[in-house]
């Protein structure tokens, strides 16, 4: 699972493997989010992507919708 915690200036991301194993986590500046999300998606190939509904979630959802996730 790839989880995104959106924000106005930065987004937290985490890749979870299994119930309680964190494979990766990072705080990404918003201007780098689209490219980093694509890199993480390509690297980990998560079955699920989840996103919180906090501040900035609408804008981040638009970014996720535009990012091609399969290379």
Number of C-alpha atoms within 10 A of each C-alpha: 19 22 17 23 19 25 20 13 12 16 20 18 22 17 21 18 14 9 7 7 9 12 13 13 14 12 14 18 15 17 11 11 21 17 11 16 20 16 13 17 20 14 9 15 15 15 8 9 13 11 16 15 14 11 13 17 18 13 13 23 15 10 13 17 10 10 12 12 14 8 6
